[in-house]
């Protein structure tokens, strides 16, 4: 019985010694390399969906929908007197209304790199410091007025159709 206890104590001591030695050795060499500036120290902040009505010939032609992510330094964002999301939303509106030549029905008129750079640069200029380091696109959509109306009519029709009259899905055999 004493031999079993002595062996158990010896195994525990050897294990603790090995763990202690490995932590000491890892601490001297350092674990991994230091993170790059864009990989550490920045906060990633998501915006809510930004909906911008696009007006052509005094009529609403559709809605630009965007969900953005921007990287900021935590210390800089704490210094703001207004929410950063309000600045980003304002700059999205300003950019889209300042560039009426963008036609969302034609891909060749859309330059996402210019859009992201313009949002970043104008926010930083407005604040007077490097607040936003990068603007990333999480989601971008354009819904024409016809698509919105069709979706609304479809939802309205689905809501008014009783469950017993609704078309039944075809069964697979």
Secondary structure, 3 states (H helix, E strand, C coil): CHHHHHHHHHHHHHHHHHHHHHHHHHHHHCCCCCCCCCCCCEEEEECCCEEEEEEECCEEEEEEEEEEEEEEEHHHHHCCCCCHHHHHHHHHHHHHHHCCCCCCCCHHHCCHHHHHHHHHHHHHHHHCCCCEEEEEEEEEEEEEHHHHHHHHHHHHHHHHCCCCCCCCCCCCC
